[in-house]
């Protein structure tokens, strides 16, 4: 019997809340939103962790401006603190080399990363989920049973189509969805995202406007915190942190 699932539960024993940021497809800004939420929570004085679970295209470290995130060994891997966040990623282990994984290797890599990481006491652990509906999402749902889900979408009809499928999958798995985050919103766009929230759908937590200056801020946290993107995503972090009536 594999002991690692029980180890994962112990590693997360000091984490009060696990927030999984997911989306139906790549290229929608899910990782940017995950990093922004983690920084936004931290701005409220909370103890925050950030875990990049994208095994093939980890990018949170690039947003944070860390070429290769580090760790120290102490009965497991203790993440380095980056911008006030306890941060772990597959990039901490393999650097920029591609992770050549398929089949059971995917599950083993994800489970190993969860089992070896020592988070200690955290108020919130933000998990940047892999994009789409693959094995990593299903495995993460299995090994992170306390996770609450935030679904990132854009106003694009192509993205909305996959978002509907993601919401249906989460519903079938009986996983709690805190709400939708609309990214890359432009003035005057139709309310396709709002339509997903009606008739018992998840709430729209907030929208993040398209920010032409965001790309230039990548890797420069001082500059990032001054963007309209961060203003919007921090407001969403505050909304998610507030108790729901």
N, C-alpha and C positions, 0 to 999 in steps of 0.2 A: 504493500500500500504506500502510495506516494505521500511523504510527510509534509510536503511543501504547502499544500492548502492550509493546514493547521498553522504552519509558520507564518503565512501571510496574515492570518487572523490575528496572531500575536503582534506582528509588526505594526498593524493598524490599530492596536488596542488603545493607544494614546491619542488617536485622531478622533476628534469630536464629530467631524462632518466630512464626507467625501462627495465632491462635486465633479461629475463627469461631463465634459464638454464634447459633444458629438455632432455629427452632421452627415447628410446622405451622400456627399461626394466631396472630392478634393477641390481646392481652388476657391473656396468660399470664405476664407479667412478664419477658419476654425482655430488654428494655432495662435493667430494674432489675438483673437478674442480670449482664448484660454490664458495667455500670458497677461493680457490686459486685466482680466478678472482677478488673477492672482495678485498683480500689483495693486489693483484697486482695493482688494480685501486687506492687503498689507498696509495700505494707507490709512486704514481705520484702526491700526494698532494691534491687529490680530496676528497670531503665529500661523504662518501660511507655508504650505508645501506646494510644489509644482512637479508633476510627473508627466513626462512626455512619453506616451505609450505608442507613438507611431514608430514601428520597428523598421520601416523601410525609408521613410523620409522625415526623420526628426528635424525640427526647425526651431523649436522654442529657444535653443541656445543662441541661434543667430539673431532672433529678435532681441534677446537680452544682451547681446554683444560679447558672448563668451565663446571663443573658438573651440574649446573642448572643456566642458564642465567636469569638475573633479569630484573626488570623494576621498575619505580616509577609511581604512579598514579597522574595525573594532567589533569583532564578533559578527560581522556583516559589513555592509557598505553604508557609511554615514555621509549623506550628501553635503557638498559644499553649500554655503549660504551665498546666494547671488542676489544682489539688490534687495536684501532682507528676506529672500525666499529660500527655503530648503529645496534644492533643485536636483532632480535625477532624470537621466535620459539614457537611452541606448547609446547615444553619442558619447556618454561618459566612459563607455567601455570600448567601443569600436572606433571612435573618432569619426572621420568623414568616410571611412570605408563602407561600402554597401553591405548590409546584412543579408547574406544569401540564405534565405529561409523558405521552407515549404512544408506542407503537411504537419506532422507532429512537431517538427522543429519550431514552428510558430508558437504553438502552445507552450512548449518547453522554455522558449526564450522569454515569453511574457511571464510565465509563472516564476521563472528564476529571477527575473528583474524585480518582481513583487516580493519574492521571498528573501532576497538578500539585502533589500533596502531598509535601513533603520530610520524611521521618521521621528521617533520620540513623541513629545507632546505637541500636538498641533490643533488649532481651532478649525482650520479648513485645509484639506488636501485637494487641490485642483488637478484633475487628470485630463490631459489632452489626449482624447481617444483617437485611434486610427480612423481614417475616413471610410465611409461605406458600411457594408453589412457583412463583412467577412468573419472569419474564424476569430480574429482578435477581439472584435466587438462581443461575440458570444462568450469567449473565454473570460474577457474582462467582466462581463455581467455576472459570470459564475463566481469569479474569485473576488469581486468587489460587491458583495451582496448589500452593503449599506449605501451604495452610491445613489445620489439623486442626479437626474439628467437635465442638462440644458442643451437644447437643440439649436444649432446655428443654421440659418438659412440666408438666402439673398432674395430679392424680388424677382429674379429671373425665373421664367416659367419652367425652364429645364431643372433648376435647383428645386423649385417648389414641388415638382413631380417626385423627385427623390426624397424630399422632406416628408411628403405624405407617406411614403413607404417606410421611412425611418420611424415615424410616429406610430404607424400601425405595428411595426415590429416591436417597439418598446411596449405598446399596449398588450400585445400577445404574450410578451415575456413578463407582464405585470410589474414593470419597472417604473418607479416614480419619476414623472417628468415635471420639473419645476416650471418650465415654460420655454418659449421660443425667443431667440435673439435674432433680430433682423440686421444683417450686416450689409454694407455697401449701398445703403439707401440713397437715392437721388431725389431731389425735389420734383414733385409732379408725377411720381410713379404710381401706378394703380395699387390698390390695397389687396394684392393677392395673398400677402402674409397674414393680414387681418382675417381673411376668409378662413384660414386654417384654425383660427381660435374660436370660431362660432360653433354652435351646436355641440357644446360639451368638449371642445378641443382645448388644448393647453393655452394658458394666458400668454400674451405678448409681453415679455418682461421689459423690452425696450428696443430701440432702433439705433444703429450706428451709421451716421451719414458717411457717404463717400468722401474721403480726405485725400486730395491730390498730393499732400505733403507727407503722407504716412511713410511711403517707401523710403524717402530720404532720411527718415528718423531711425530706421532699423539699425540696431547695434549701438545706438546712442540714447541711453535711458533718459538723460536730461532733456534731450530734444523730444523724445517720445512722449514724455509726460506733459509737454507743452502743446501737443497736437489736439485737434478737434476729435480725432479718434479716441484718444485717451479720456477726454472729457466725457464722451458718450459712454464708453465702456465702464468708467468708474461709477457713473450714475447707475448703471445696471448692477454693478457689484454691490452698491449700497442698497439697492432694491432687493437683491437676493439675500443680503445679510439681515434685512429687517424681518421680524416675526410676521407671519401671515395670519390674518384674522380668520 
